[in-house]
Amino acid sequence: MDAINPTHYQGFSNGAQPVDIAEHLSGNGAQALKYIARSTRIDGGNKGEVLQDLQKAKYFIEREIKRVSKDV
């Protein structure tokens, strides 16, 4: 396995990788994207526990909601 570019972060049909998108997001958004991308692959290339990764994504989404709510 390639430790720099693991398969669970590859596979978008347009060749994009989550890191390409994450560079344009807040820290919380980037973390949520990471967990969503690696847990919801339709090709079965998921890493780890899918439910746990989705719960982690939810945690970062909730943190981002709190962060942007302070700015409103």
mmCIF file of the N, C-alpha and C atoms, coordinates in Angstrom:
data_MODEL
# 
_entry.id   MODEL 
# 
loop_
_atom_site.group_PDB 
_atom_site.id 
_atom_site.type_symbol 
_atom_site.label_atom_id 
_atom_site.label_alt_id 
_atom_site.label_comp_id 
_atom_site.label_asym_id 
_atom_site.label_entity_id 
_atom_site.label_seq_id 
_atom_site.pdbx_PDB_ins_code 
_atom_site.Cartn_x 
_atom_site.Cartn_y 
_atom_site.Cartn_z 
_atom_site.occupancy 
_atom_site.B_iso_or_equiv 
_atom_site.pdbx_formal_charge 
_atom_site.auth_seq_id 
_atom_site.auth_comp_id 
_atom_site.auth_asym_id 
_atom_site.auth_atom_id 
_atom_site.pdbx_PDB_model_num 
ATOM 1   N N  . MET A 1 1  ? 0.838   -1.184 0.000   1.00 0.00 ? 1  MET A N  1 
ATOM 2   C CA . MET A 1 1  ? 0.000   0.000  0.000   1.00 0.00 ? 1  MET A CA 1 
ATOM 3   C C  . MET A 1 1  ? 0.881   1.244  0.000   1.00 0.00 ? 1  MET A C  1 
ATOM 4   N N  . ASP A 1 2  ? 0.491   2.230  -0.768  1.00 0.00 ? 2  ASP A N  1 
ATOM 5   C CA . ASP A 1 2  ? 1.192   3.501  -0.847  1.00 0.00 ? 2  ASP A CA 1 
ATOM 6   C C  . ASP A 1 2  ? 0.765   4.368  0.337   1.00 0.00 ? 2  ASP A C  1 
ATOM 7   N N  . ALA A 1 3  ? 1.677   4.627  1.268   1.00 0.00 ? 3  ALA A N  1 
ATOM 8   C CA . ALA A 1 3  ? 1.340   5.388  2.470   1.00 0.00 ? 3  ALA A CA 1 
ATOM 9   C C  . ALA A 1 3  ? 1.050   6.855  2.176   1.00 0.00 ? 3  ALA A C  1 
ATOM 10  N N  . ILE A 1 4  ? 1.564   7.373  1.087   1.00 0.00 ? 4  ILE A N  1 
ATOM 11  C CA . ILE A 1 4  ? 1.340   8.770  0.728   1.00 0.00 ? 4  ILE A CA 1 
ATOM 12  C C  . ILE A 1 4  ? 0.022   8.953  -0.015  1.00 0.00 ? 4  ILE A C  1 
ATOM 13  N N  . ASN A 1 5  ? -0.331  7.999  -0.849  1.00 0.00 ? 5  ASN A N  1 
ATOM 14  C CA . ASN A 1 5  ? -1.520  8.102  -1.696  1.00 0.00 ? 5  ASN A CA 1 
ATOM 15  C C  . ASN A 1 5  ? -2.328  6.802  -1.607  1.00 0.00 ? 5  ASN A C  1 
ATOM 16  N N  . PRO A 1 6  ? -2.897  6.496  -0.424  1.00 0.00 ? 6  PRO A N  1 
ATOM 17  C CA . PRO A 1 6  ? -3.587  5.215  -0.247  1.00 0.00 ? 6  PRO A CA 1 
ATOM 18  C C  . PRO A 1 6  ? -4.834  5.096  -1.112  1.00 0.00 ? 6  PRO A C  1 
ATOM 19  N N  . THR A 1 7  ? -5.197  3.873  -1.419  1.00 0.00 ? 7  THR A N  1 
ATOM 20  C CA . THR A 1 7  ? -6.311  3.620  -2.334  1.00 0.00 ? 7  THR A CA 1 
ATOM 21  C C  . THR A 1 7  ? -7.640  4.150  -1.823  1.00 0.00 ? 7  THR A C  1 
ATOM 22  N N  . HIS A 1 8  ? -7.834  4.216  -0.497  1.00 0.00 ? 8  HIS A N  1 
ATOM 23  C CA . HIS A 1 8  ? -9.128  4.696  0.012   1.00 0.00 ? 8  HIS A CA 1 
ATOM 24  C C  . HIS A 1 8  ? -9.308  6.194  -0.189  1.00 0.00 ? 8  HIS A C  1 
ATOM 25  N N  . TYR A 1 9  ? -8.268  6.899  -0.655  1.00 0.00 ? 9  TYR A N  1 
ATOM 26  C CA . TYR A 1 9  ? -8.401  8.315  -1.001  1.00 0.00 ? 9  TYR A CA 1 
ATOM 27  C C  . TYR A 1 9  ? -8.331  8.530  -2.509  1.00 0.00 ? 9  TYR A C  1 
ATOM 28  N N  . GLN A 1 10 ? -8.328  7.472  -3.282  1.00 0.00 ? 10 GLN A N  1 
ATOM 29  C CA . GLN A 1 10 ? -8.290  7.563  -4.740  1.00 0.00 ? 10 GLN A CA 1 
ATOM 30  C C  . GLN A 1 10 ? -9.630  7.124  -5.311  1.00 0.00 ? 10 GLN A C  1 
ATOM 31  N N  . GLY A 1 11 ? -9.773  7.277  -6.609  1.00 0.00 ? 11 GLY A N  1 
ATOM 32  C CA . GLY A 1 11 ? -10.914 6.666  -7.257  1.00 0.00 ? 11 GLY A CA 1 
ATOM 33  C C  . GLY A 1 11 ? -12.022 7.576  -7.713  1.00 0.00 ? 11 GLY A C  1 
ATOM 34  N N  . PHE A 1 12 ? -11.878 8.896  -7.544  1.00 0.00 ? 12 PHE A N  1 
ATOM 35  C CA . PHE A 1 12 ? -12.895 9.776  -8.097  1.00 0.00 ? 12 PHE A CA 1 
ATOM 36  C C  . PHE A 1 12 ? -12.807 9.720  -9.613  1.00 0.00 ? 12 PHE A C  1 
ATOM 37  N N  . SER A 1 13 ? -13.949 9.684  -10.267 1.00 0.00 ? 13 SER A N  1 
ATOM 38  C CA . SER A 1 13 ? -13.975 9.471  -11.718 1.00 0.00 ? 13 SER A CA 1 
ATOM 39  C C  . SER A 1 13 ? -13.265 10.569 -12.495 1.00 0.00 ? 13 SER A C  1 
ATOM 40  N N  . ASN A 1 14 ? -13.177 11.775 -11.947 1.00 0.00 ? 14 ASN A N  1 
ATOM 41  C CA . ASN A 1 14 ? -12.502 12.855 -12.662 1.00 0.00 ? 14 ASN A CA 1 
ATOM 42  C C  . ASN A 1 14 ? -11.027 12.965 -12.296 1.00 0.00 ? 14 ASN A C  1 
ATOM 43  N N  . GLY A 1 15 ? -10.528 12.032 -11.487 1.00 0.00 ? 15 GLY A N  1 
ATOM 44  C CA . GLY A 1 15 ? -9.126  12.017 -11.100 1.00 0.00 ? 15 GLY A CA 1 
ATOM 45  C C  . GLY A 1 15 ? -8.811  12.861 -9.878  1.00 0.00 ? 15 GLY A C  1 
ATOM 46  N N  . ALA A 1 16 ? -9.781  13.585 -9.361  1.00 0.00 ? 16 ALA A N  1 
ATOM 47  C CA . ALA A 1 16 ? -9.555  14.412 -8.174  1.00 0.00 ? 16 ALA A CA 1 
ATOM 48  C C  . ALA A 1 16 ? -9.342  13.534 -6.948  1.00 0.00 ? 16 ALA A C  1 
ATOM 49  N N  . GLN A 1 17 ? -8.589  14.060 -6.019  1.00 0.00 ? 17 GLN A N  1 
ATOM 50  C CA . GLN A 1 17 ? -8.392  13.398 -4.741  1.00 0.00 ? 17 GLN A CA 1 
ATOM 51  C C  . GLN A 1 17 ? -8.937  14.316 -3.655  1.00 0.00 ? 17 GLN A C  1 
ATOM 52  N N  . PRO A 1 18 ? -9.340  13.760 -2.524  1.00 0.00 ? 18 PRO A N  1 
ATOM 53  C CA . PRO A 1 18 ? -9.856  14.604 -1.447  1.00 0.00 ? 18 PRO A CA 1 
ATOM 54  C C  . PRO A 1 18 ? -8.918  15.749 -1.071  1.00 0.00 ? 18 PRO A C  1 
ATOM 55  N N  . VAL A 1 19 ? -7.620  15.511 -1.115  1.00 0.00 ? 19 VAL A N  1 
ATOM 56  C CA . VAL A 1 19 ? -6.671  16.570 -0.757  1.00 0.00 ? 19 VAL A CA 1 
ATOM 57  C C  . VAL A 1 19 ? -6.785  17.755 -1.711  1.00 0.00 ? 19 VAL A C  1 
ATOM 58  N N  . ASP A 1 20 ? -7.122  17.497 -2.974  1.00 0.00 ? 20 ASP A N  1 
ATOM 59  C CA . ASP A 1 20 ? -7.295  18.586 -3.942  1.00 0.00 ? 20 ASP A CA 1 
ATOM 60  C C  . ASP A 1 20 ? -8.451  19.495 -3.532  1.00 0.00 ? 20 ASP A C  1 
ATOM 61  N N  . ILE A 1 21 ? -9.478  18.914 -2.984  1.00 0.00 ? 21 ILE A N  1 
ATOM 62  C CA . ILE A 1 21 ? -10.647 19.676 -2.536  1.00 0.00 ? 21 ILE A CA 1 
ATOM 63  C C  . ILE A 1 21 ? -10.383 20.276 -1.156  1.00 0.00 ? 21 ILE A C  1 
ATOM 64  N N  . ALA A 1 22 ? -9.767  19.499 -0.266  1.00 0.00 ? 22 ALA A N  1 
ATOM 65  C CA . ALA A 1 22 ? -9.547  19.922 1.116   1.00 0.00 ? 22 ALA A CA 1 
ATOM 66  C C  . ALA A 1 22 ? -8.709  21.190 1.212   1.00 0.00 ? 22 ALA A C  1 
ATOM 67  N N  . GLU A 1 23 ? -7.825  21.413 0.249   1.00 0.00 ? 23 GLU A N  1 
ATOM 68  C CA . GLU A 1 23 ? -6.990  22.617 0.267   1.00 0.00 ? 23 GLU A CA 1 
ATOM 69  C C  . GLU A 1 23 ? -7.817  23.894 0.202   1.00 0.00 ? 23 GLU A C  1 
ATOM 70  N N  . HIS A 1 24 ? -9.066  23.779 -0.199  1.00 0.00 ? 24 HIS A N  1 
ATOM 71  C CA . HIS A 1 24 ? -9.931  24.949 -0.350  1.00 0.00 ? 24 HIS A CA 1 
ATOM 72  C C  . HIS A 1 24 ? -11.001 25.034 0.742   1.00 0.00 ? 24 HIS A C  1 
ATOM 73  N N  . LEU A 1 25 ? -10.863 24.229 1.785   1.00 0.00 ? 25 LEU A N  1 
ATOM 74  C CA . LEU A 1 25 ? -11.860 24.166 2.855   1.00 0.00 ? 25 LEU A CA 1 
ATOM 75  C C  . LEU A 1 25 ? -11.262 24.598 4.183   1.00 0.00 ? 25 LEU A C  1 
ATOM 76  N N  . SER A 1 26 ? -12.138 24.876 5.139   1.00 0.00 ? 26 SER A N  1 
ATOM 77  C CA . SER A 1 26 ? -11.691 25.114 6.514   1.00 0.00 ? 26 SER A CA 1 
ATOM 78  C C  . SER A 1 26 ? -11.115 23.810 7.064   1.00 0.00 ? 26 SER A C  1 
ATOM 79  N N  . GLY A 1 27 ? -10.457 23.904 8.196   1.00 0.00 ? 27 GLY A N  1 
ATOM 80  C CA . GLY A 1 27 ? -9.911  22.697 8.819   1.00 0.00 ? 27 GLY A CA 1 
ATOM 81  C C  . GLY A 1 27 ? -10.982 21.668 9.127   1.00 0.00 ? 27 GLY A C  1 
ATOM 82  N N  . ASN A 1 28 ? -12.096 22.129 9.687   1.00 0.00 ? 28 ASN A N  1 
ATOM 83  C CA . ASN A 1 28 ? -13.196 21.211 9.991   1.00 0.00 ? 28 ASN A CA 1 
ATOM 84  C C  . ASN A 1 28 ? -13.773 20.608 8.723   1.00 0.00 ? 28 ASN A C  1 
ATOM 85  N N  . GLY A 1 29 ? -13.928 21.426 7.691   1.00 0.00 ? 29 GLY A N  1 
ATOM 86  C CA . GLY A 1 29 ? -14.453 20.933 6.418   1.00 0.00 ? 29 GLY A CA 1 
ATOM 87  C C  . GLY A 1 29 ? -13.541 19.891 5.804   1.00 0.00 ? 29 GLY A C  1 
ATOM 88  N N  . ALA A 1 30 ? -12.236 20.136 5.883   1.00 0.00 ? 30 ALA A N  1 
ATOM 89  C CA . ALA A 1 30 ? -11.266 19.193 5.322   1.00 0.00 ? 30 ALA A CA 1 
ATOM 90  C C  . ALA A 1 30 ? -11.302 17.862 6.063   1.00 0.00 ? 30 ALA A C  1 
ATOM 91  N N  . GLN A 1 31 ? -11.405 17.921 7.389   1.00 0.00 ? 31 GLN A N  1 
ATOM 92  C CA . GLN A 1 31 ? -11.468 16.685 8.174   1.00 0.00 ? 31 GLN A CA 1 
ATOM 93  C C  . GLN A 1 31 ? -12.742 15.909 7.861   1.00 0.00 ? 31 GLN A C  1 
ATOM 94  N N  . ALA A 1 32 ? -13.870 16.609 7.787   1.00 0.00 ? 32 ALA A N  1 
ATOM 95  C CA . ALA A 1 32 ? -15.133 15.937 7.462   1.00 0.00 ? 32 ALA A CA 1 
ATOM 96  C C  . ALA A 1 32 ? -15.045 15.282 6.092   1.00 0.00 ? 32 ALA A C  1 
ATOM 97  N N  . LEU A 1 33 ? -14.495 16.006 5.126   1.00 0.00 ? 33 LEU A N  1 
ATOM 98  C CA . LEU A 1 33 ? -14.337 15.460 3.775   1.00 0.00 ? 33 LEU A CA 1 
ATOM 99  C C  . LEU A 1 33 ? -13.502 14.187 3.792   1.00 0.00 ? 33 LEU A C  1 
ATOM 100 N N  . LYS A 1 34 ? -12.410 14.201 4.538   1.00 0.00 ? 34 LYS A N  1 
ATOM 101 C CA . LYS A 1 34 ? -11.535 13.029 4.618   1.00 0.00 ? 34 LYS A CA 1 
ATOM 102 C C  . LYS A 1 34 ? -12.321 11.801 5.078   1.00 0.00 ? 34 LYS A C  1 
ATOM 103 N N  . TYR A 1 35 ? -13.080 11.957 6.155   1.00 0.00 ? 35 TYR A N  1 
ATOM 104 C CA . TYR A 1 35 ? -13.818 10.811 6.688   1.00 0.00 ? 35 TYR A CA 1 
ATOM 105 C C  . TYR A 1 35 ? -14.965 10.392 5.780   1.00 0.00 ? 35 TYR A C  1 
ATOM 106 N N  . ILE A 1 36 ? -15.616 11.343 5.145   1.00 0.00 ? 36 ILE A N  1 
ATOM 107 C CA . ILE A 1 36 ? -16.693 11.002 4.212   1.00 0.00 ? 36 ILE A CA 1 
ATOM 108 C C  . ILE A 1 36 ? -16.126 10.287 2.993   1.00 0.00 ? 36 ILE A C  1 
ATOM 109 N N  . ALA A 1 37 ? -15.032 10.805 2.453   1.00 0.00 ? 37 ALA A N  1 
ATOM 110 C CA . ALA A 1 37 ? -14.448 10.216 1.243   1.00 0.00 ? 37 ALA A CA 1 
ATOM 111 C C  . ALA A 1 37 ? -13.988 8.782  1.472   1.00 0.00 ? 37 ALA A C  1 
ATOM 112 N N  . ARG A 1 38 ? -13.432 8.514  2.635   1.00 0.00 ? 38 ARG A N  1 
ATOM 113 C CA . ARG A 1 38 ? -12.913 7.160  2.850   1.00 0.00 ? 38 ARG A CA 1 
ATOM 114 C C  . ARG A 1 38 ? -13.961 6.183  3.361   1.00 0.00 ? 38 ARG A C  1 
ATOM 115 N N  . SER A 1 39 ? -15.129 6.680  3.778   1.00 0.00 ? 39 SER A N  1 
ATOM 116 C CA . SER A 1 39 ? -16.142 5.765  4.318   1.00 0.00 ? 39 SER A CA 1 
ATOM 117 C C  . SER A 1 39 ? -17.319 5.523  3.387   1.00 0.00 ? 39 SER A C  1 
ATOM 118 N N  . THR A 1 40 ? -17.457 6.298  2.342   1.00 0.00 ? 40 THR A N  1 
ATOM 119 C CA . THR A 1 40 ? -18.639 6.170  1.486   1.00 0.00 ? 40 THR A CA 1 
ATOM 120 C C  . THR A 1 40 ? -18.301 5.746  0.067   1.00 0.00 ? 40 THR A C  1 
ATOM 121 N N  . ARG A 1 41 ? -17.155 5.121  -0.111  1.00 0.00 ? 41 ARG A N  1 
ATOM 122 C CA . ARG A 1 41 ? -16.766 4.660  -1.446  1.00 0.00 ? 41 ARG A CA 1 
ATOM 123 C C  . ARG A 1 41 ? -17.735 3.584  -1.930  1.00 0.00 ? 41 ARG A C  1 
ATOM 124 N N  . ILE A 1 42 ? -18.199 3.719  -3.152  1.00 0.00 ? 42 ILE A N  1 
ATOM 125 C CA . ILE A 1 42 ? -19.142 2.732  -3.688  1.00 0.00 ? 42 ILE A CA 1 
ATOM 126 C C  . ILE A 1 42 ? -18.439 1.501  -4.245  1.00 0.00 ? 42 ILE A C  1 
ATOM 127 N N  . ASP A 1 43 ? -17.102 1.570  -4.366  1.00 0.00 ? 43 ASP A N  1 
ATOM 128 C CA . ASP A 1 43 ? -16.365 0.420  -4.891  1.00 0.00 ? 43 ASP A CA 1 
ATOM 129 C C  . ASP A 1 43 ? -15.886 -0.523 -3.793  1.00 0.00 ? 43 ASP A C  1 
ATOM 130 N N  . GLY A 1 44 ? -16.262 -0.246 -2.533  1.00 0.00 ? 44 GLY A N  1 
ATOM 131 C CA . GLY A 1 44 ? -15.877 -1.117 -1.429  1.00 0.00 ? 44 GLY A CA 1 
ATOM 132 C C  . GLY A 1 44 ? -14.475 -0.879 -0.910  1.00 0.00 ? 44 GLY A C  1 
ATOM 133 N N  . GLY A 1 45 ? -13.789 0.145  -1.398  1.00 0.00 ? 45 GLY A N  1 
ATOM 134 C CA . GLY A 1 45 ? -12.422 0.428  -0.971  1.00 0.00 ? 45 GLY A CA 1 
ATOM 135 C C  . GLY A 1 45 ? -12.354 1.228  0.311   1.00 0.00 ? 45 GLY A C  1 
ATOM 136 N N  . ASN A 1 46 ? -13.299 1.016  1.198   1.00 0.00 ? 46 ASN A N  1 
ATOM 137 C CA . ASN A 1 46 ? -13.367 1.770  2.443   1.00 0.00 ? 46 ASN A CA 1 
ATOM 138 C C  . ASN A 1 46 ? -12.221 1.384  3.362   1.00 0.00 ? 46 ASN A C  1 
ATOM 139 N N  . LYS A 1 47 ? -11.811 2.338  4.204   1.00 0.00 ? 47 LYS A N  1 
ATOM 140 C CA . LYS A 1 47 ? -10.792 2.057  5.202   1.00 0.00 ? 47 LYS A CA 1 
ATOM 141 C C  . LYS A 1 47 ? -11.458 2.071  6.569   1.00 0.00 ? 47 LYS A C  1 
ATOM 142 N N  . GLY A 1 48 ? -11.219 1.063  7.359   1.00 0.00 ? 48 GLY A N  1 
ATOM 143 C CA . GLY A 1 48 ? -11.709 1.056  8.728   1.00 0.00 ? 48 GLY A CA 1 
ATOM 144 C C  . GLY A 1 48 ? -13.205 0.868  8.845   1.00 0.00 ? 48 GLY A C  1 
ATOM 145 N N  . GLU A 1 49 ? -13.724 1.321  9.960   1.00 0.00 ? 49 GLU A N  1 
ATOM 146 C CA . GLU A 1 49 ? -15.138 1.173  10.282  1.00 0.00 ? 49 GLU A CA 1 
ATOM 147 C C  . GLU A 1 49 ? -15.940 2.308  9.653   1.00 0.00 ? 49 GLU A C  1 
ATOM 148 N N  . VAL A 1 50 ? -16.848 1.964  8.767   1.00 0.00 ? 50 VAL A N  1 
ATOM 149 C CA . VAL A 1 50 ? -17.631 2.959  8.038   1.00 0.00 ? 50 VAL A CA 1 
ATOM 150 C C  . VAL A 1 50 ? -18.448 3.823  8.998   1.00 0.00 ? 50 VAL A C  1 
ATOM 151 N N  . LEU A 1 51 ? -19.180 3.220  9.902   1.00 0.00 ? 51 LEU A N  1 
ATOM 152 C CA . LEU A 1 51 ? -20.023 3.982  10.823  1.00 0.00 ? 51 LEU A CA 1 
ATOM 153 C C  . LEU A 1 51 ? -19.183 4.911  11.694  1.00 0.00 ? 51 LEU A C  1 
ATOM 154 N N  . GLN A 1 52 ? -18.069 4.433  12.175  1.00 0.00 ? 52 GLN A N  1 
ATOM 155 C CA . GLN A 1 52 ? -17.201 5.266  13.009  1.00 0.00 ? 52 GLN A CA 1 
ATOM 156 C C  . GLN A 1 52 ? -16.674 6.466  12.215  1.00 0.00 ? 52 GLN A C  1 
ATOM 157 N N  . ASP A 1 53 ? -16.283 6.245  10.975  1.00 0.00 ? 53 ASP A N  1 
ATOM 158 C CA . ASP A 1 53 ? -15.806 7.351  10.146  1.00 0.00 ? 53 ASP A CA 1 
ATOM 159 C C  . ASP A 1 53 ? -16.912 8.362  9.875   1.00 0.00 ? 53 ASP A C  1 
ATOM 160 N N  . LEU A 1 54 ? -18.131 7.895  9.666   1.00 0.00 ? 54 LEU A N  1 
ATOM 161 C CA . LEU A 1 54 ? -19.244 8.824  9.457   1.00 0.00 ? 54 LEU A CA 1 
ATOM 162 C C  . LEU A 1 54 ? -19.541 9.623  10.728  1.00 0.00 ? 54 LEU A C  1 
ATOM 163 N N  . GLN A 1 55 ? -19.387 8.988  11.887  1.00 0.00 ? 55 GLN A N  1 
ATOM 164 C CA . GLN A 1 55 ? -19.573 9.713  13.148  1.00 0.00 ? 55 GLN A CA 1 
ATOM 165 C C  . GLN A 1 55 ? -18.484 10.771 13.329  1.00 0.00 ? 55 GLN A C  1 
ATOM 166 N N  . LYS A 1 56 ? -17.268 10.454 12.913  1.00 0.00 ? 56 LYS A N  1 
ATOM 167 C CA . LYS A 1 56 ? -16.185 11.439 12.971  1.00 0.00 ? 56 LYS A CA 1 
ATOM 168 C C  . LYS A 1 56 ? -16.476 12.606 12.037  1.00 0.00 ? 56 LYS A C  1 
ATOM 169 N N  . ALA A 1 57 ? -16.974 12.311 10.839  1.00 0.00 ? 57 ALA A N  1 
ATOM 170 C CA . ALA A 1 57 ? -17.339 13.377 9.898   1.00 0.00 ? 57 ALA A CA 1 
ATOM 171 C C  . ALA A 1 57 ? -18.415 14.266 10.514  1.00 0.00 ? 57 ALA A C  1 
ATOM 172 N N  . LYS A 1 58 ? -19.399 13.657 11.145  1.00 0.00 ? 58 LYS A N  1 
ATOM 173 C CA . LYS A 1 58 ? -20.480 14.412 11.793  1.00 0.00 ? 58 LYS A CA 1 
ATOM 174 C C  . LYS A 1 58 ? -19.920 15.328 12.872  1.00 0.00 ? 58 LYS A C  1 
ATOM 175 N N  . TYR A 1 59 ? -18.960 14.838 13.632  1.00 0.00 ? 59 TYR A N  1 
ATOM 176 C CA . TYR A 1 59 ? -18.327 15.638 14.682  1.00 0.00 ? 59 TYR A CA 1 
ATOM 177 C C  . TYR A 1 59 ? -17.708 16.908 14.086  1.00 0.00 ? 59 TYR A C  1 
ATOM 178 N N  . PHE A 1 60 ? -16.971 16.753 12.987  1.00 0.00 ? 60 PHE A N  1 
ATOM 179 C CA . PHE A 1 60 ? -16.327 17.917 12.377  1.00 0.00 ? 60 PHE A CA 1 
ATOM 180 C C  . PHE A 1 60 ? -17.341 18.840 11.706  1.00 0.00 ? 60 PHE A C  1 
ATOM 181 N N  . ILE A 1 61 ? -18.407 18.291 11.168  1.00 0.00 ? 61 ILE A N  1 
ATOM 182 C CA . ILE A 1 61 ? -19.470 19.126 10.595  1.00 0.00 ? 61 ILE A CA 1 
ATOM 183 C C  . ILE A 1 61 ? -20.137 19.943 11.699  1.00 0.00 ? 61 ILE A C  1 
ATOM 184 N N  . GLU A 1 62 ? -20.396 19.315 12.838  1.00 0.00 ? 62 GLU A N  1 
ATOM 185 C CA . GLU A 1 62 ? -21.008 20.037 13.958  1.00 0.00 ? 62 GLU A CA 1 
ATOM 186 C C  . GLU A 1 62 ? -20.084 21.135 14.480  1.00 0.00 ? 62 GLU A C  1 
ATOM 187 N N  . ARG A 1 63 ? -18.789 20.871 14.513  1.00 0.00 ? 63 ARG A N  1 
ATOM 188 C CA . ARG A 1 63 ? -17.825 21.906 14.916  1.00 0.00 ? 63 ARG A CA 1 
ATOM 189 C C  . ARG A 1 63 ? -17.843 23.072 13.935  1.00 0.00 ? 63 ARG A C  1 
ATOM 190 N N  . GLU A 1 64 ? -17.956 22.758 12.657  1.00 0.00 ? 64 GLU A N  1 
ATOM 191 C CA . GLU A 1 64 ? -17.989 23.815 11.642  1.00 0.00 ? 64 GLU A CA 1 
ATOM 192 C C  . GLU A 1 64 ? -19.270 24.635 11.757  1.00 0.00 ? 64 GLU A C  1 
ATOM 193 N N  . ILE A 1 65 ? -20.374 23.981 12.046  1.00 0.00 ? 65 ILE A N  1 
ATOM 194 C CA . ILE A 1 65 ? -21.633 24.711 12.251  1.00 0.00 ? 65 ILE A CA 1 
ATOM 195 C C  . ILE A 1 65 ? -21.487 25.687 13.418  1.00 0.00 ? 65 ILE A C  1 
ATOM 196 N N  . LYS A 1 66 ? -20.884 25.240 14.502  1.00 0.00 ? 66 LYS A N  1 
ATOM 197 C CA . LYS A 1 66 ? -20.657 26.131 15.647  1.00 0.00 ? 66 LYS A CA 1 
ATOM 198 C C  . LYS A 1 66 ? -19.742 27.286 15.265  1.00 0.00 ? 66 LYS A C  1 
ATOM 199 N N  . ARG A 1 67 ? -18.706 26.995 14.502  1.00 0.00 ? 67 ARG A N  1 
ATOM 200 C CA . ARG A 1 67 ? -17.753 28.033 14.106  1.00 0.00 ? 67 ARG A CA 1 
ATOM 201 C C  . ARG A 1 67 ? -18.432 29.099 13.257  1.00 0.00 ? 67 ARG A C  1 
ATOM 202 N N  . VAL A 1 68 ? -19.181 28.682 12.246  1.00 0.00 ? 68 VAL A N  1 
ATOM 203 C CA . VAL A 1 68 ? -19.803 29.673 11.366  1.00 0.00 ? 68 VAL A CA 1 
ATOM 204 C C  . VAL A 1 68 ? -20.981 30.369 12.049  1.00 0.00 ? 68 VAL A C  1 
ATOM 205 N N  . SER A 1 69 ? -21.594 29.724 13.020  1.00 0.00 ? 69 SER A N  1 
ATOM 206 C CA . SER A 1 69 ? -22.684 30.363 13.762  1.00 0.00 ? 69 SER A CA 1 
ATOM 207 C C  . SER A 1 69 ? -22.173 31.551 14.568  1.00 0.00 ? 69 SER A C  1 
ATOM 208 N N  . LYS A 1 70 ? -20.941 31.484 15.012  1.00 0.00 ? 70 LYS A N  1 
ATOM 209 C CA . LYS A 1 70 ? -20.333 32.593 15.751  1.00 0.00 ? 70 LYS A CA 1 
ATOM 210 C C  . LYS A 1 70 ? -20.094 33.792 14.843  1.00 0.00 ? 70 LYS A C  1 
ATOM 211 N N  . ASP A 1 71 ? -19.881 33.531 13.554  1.00 0.00 ? 71 ASP A N  1 
ATOM 212 C CA . ASP A 1 71 ? -19.597 34.600 12.594  1.00 0.00 ? 71 ASP A CA 1 
ATOM 213 C C  . ASP A 1 71 ? -20.850 35.319 12.126  1.00 0.00 ? 71 ASP A C  1 
ATOM 214 N N  . VAL A 1 72 ? -22.017 34.739 12.392  1.00 0.00 ? 72 VAL A N  1 
ATOM 215 C CA . VAL A 1 72 ? -23.275 35.320 11.889  1.00 0.00 ? 72 VAL A CA 1 
ATOM 216 C C  . VAL A 1 72 ? -23.759 36.422 12.807  1.00 0.00 ? 72 VAL A C  1 
# 
